[in-house]
Amino acid sequence: MQIERVEIRPFSYEDAYRFNEMFSTYFRDDFKIEISDTKMEVICSEIADRVTSENAWMDMLLVDSDLAGFIYYQIDNPKSDWCEREGWGFIREIYIKYDLRGKGLGTKLVAHVENELYNKGAQDIYLTSDEMGQFWNFCGYKKTEKLSDINHDPIYEK
């Protein structure tokens, strides 16, 4: 597939249906998590509410005008549902459609969000991941010896 145009823009409620489809694929195919459609709709609705209330942000990746991925991020604070490192930028989730992986879109999305987090006041950024270590290392993140107190996955820092 030839990529002609890449755009990254903030999530809007018009994206909700496609986001739900992508997030469902992310959970079911990438993580092999069995989850009902009803539960998935609740999770996606909660994320949309968090994003629109400005406790967290989500940006959508468009490739040739088609939604092709997302990245969900925040600056940890006591008001958020996840606050492991107050004041740190936190990349919560990233997803790129399977057929577009390996084309540099993930690194472009991560670089965009790093810039956003630094502009919002984060001095440092972290994430948790039990997979994709090679990708995160390529993006400049280093795996620490620490595990998240919340999801027990390894913590990566930049």
N, C-alpha and C positions, 0 to 999 in steps of 0.2 A: 504494500500500500504506500503510495506516494503522499507525503504530508505537505500540503501547500500552505496552510495557515494555522497557527496556534494562538489561542487567546486564553488568558486567565482572568476570571472576573468573580466578584462576590456572588455567593448563593442568593437566590431569591425564591419566593414561594412558587414561582412558575417552574422552578427546577424540581419541585418536590417529587413528582411522579417518577422522573428519570433517576433522581437521586435514590429513591426507594429501590428501584430496579438494580442500580449499581451496588448499593449497600447490601442488598440481598445476595447478589452474586458474590460479593466480597466475603460475606459470612459463610455462605453455603459452599462455594467452590474453593476459595483460597484457604479458609480455616476449617472446612469440613464440619461446620456446626449445624446441627439440625435445629431448625427454629420455625415456628408456625408463621404464616403470613400475617396473622393478627398481631403476634408479638413483634414481628419485624416492623409493622406499621407504627406500633407504639414507640419503638426505639427511634425510628426515623423522625417521627413527630417530635419527640423529646429533643433530638439533635437540632431540628429546625427551630424549635422554640429557644434553645440556648443560643443559637447563632443569631437569631433576630433580636434577642434581648441584650446582645453585646457582651455576654460573659465569655463567649468563644466566637471564633470566626470559621467560616468554611468558604473556600474558593473552588470554583468549578473550572475544570480544564475543558476547553473546546478545541477540537481538531476539525478543521474544515467545516466550522459552524455546528458540529455535532458534539453533544456532551460525551466526553470520553474518560473522565476521571474527576476526582475531588481530593482535597486535602483539608483536614479538620484540625484546628489548632487553637491554642489559648495562651494566656499568661496566667500561671497558677496563682490563685488567690483564694482566701477562705470562703468566698461566696460560690465558688465553682464546685461541681460535684466531684471533681478530681483536683486535689491540691496536695501534691507530694513535695513540691519545692517552691514555696512561695516566692513570687517575683521572677521565676524562670519561665522562659518560653517553652512550650510543650507541644510537640507534634503528636496529635492523638491518633489520627488515622490518615492513611494515604491509599488511594486506589487508582489504578490505570487499567482500562479495558485490556483484556488478555492479548488481543491481536495487535495492540499498540505498544506492548512492553518491549524493552530493549532498544528503543529508538531515541532515548535521551529525554523523554517527556517527564519522567519521574524526577530526574535531577533538576530539570527546569522548574518544576513545581516546588520542589524543596528549596531551591535558591530564592524563588519568589517569596515563599513564606518566611524564610530566614530574614530577608529584608524587611518584610512586614513586621515581624516580631521585634527586630532591633529598632525599627521606627516607632513602635509602640512602647519602647522602654525596656525590653528584656536585655540583660547583659549576657546571659548564657541561654543555651537551648538544650533540651534533652528529649528523649523519647524512650519508649520501651519496645522491645521486639524480641521474639523468640525465633524469628526467621529473618531473612533478608540482611544478615550481617554484612555480607560482601557489598551490597548496595549502600548501606549506611556508611561503611568504611570509605567507599568511593566518594560519598558526599562529604567526607571529612569528619565523620563522627567516630568516636572511639568508645569501644565497649569497656565499661567499668567492671569492677568486681562486685558491684552492688546489684541487688535484685529489688524491683519495685515492691513496696509494702502493700500496694493495692492489687496488682495483677500477678506479682511474683515473676515477671519476665525480666531479663537482663536490661540494665539501663545503659543507654548510649548518650554521650555528651559531646557538645561542641562549644 
